[in-house]
């Protein structure tokens, strides 16, 4: 599943993750500024070929569902972003996010991040 997703493919995946499963008609009905029904069906087929979706038959319709849990797909996508934009460096990605003037972390979020860093240090010593 290393093929990057287009904007429309990401939009479809978001709908299917949110709903758990959906037919082409349900995806189409939930899309903002939707393309044609044929385009949605084509995108669903492409997402299935890329390994992001599977389908089952429900009467005359195919019902699509994610091939991997959202968290697993998110980790895979994040690794791709790290490689593409940050030379594989988590430090560079976090630094880019923290220096963004629009980012305001709460004290709780900062404490959770500090806890994660402590856990990572401990894990590295084992």
Secondary structure, DSSP 4 states (H G I P E B T S, - for coil): --SPPPHHHHHHHHHHHHHSSEEHHHHHHH-TT---HHHHHHHHHHHHHTTSEEEEEETTEEEEEESS-HHHHHHHHHHHHHHHHHTT-HHHHHHHHHT-TT----HHHHHHHHHHHHHHHHHHH-
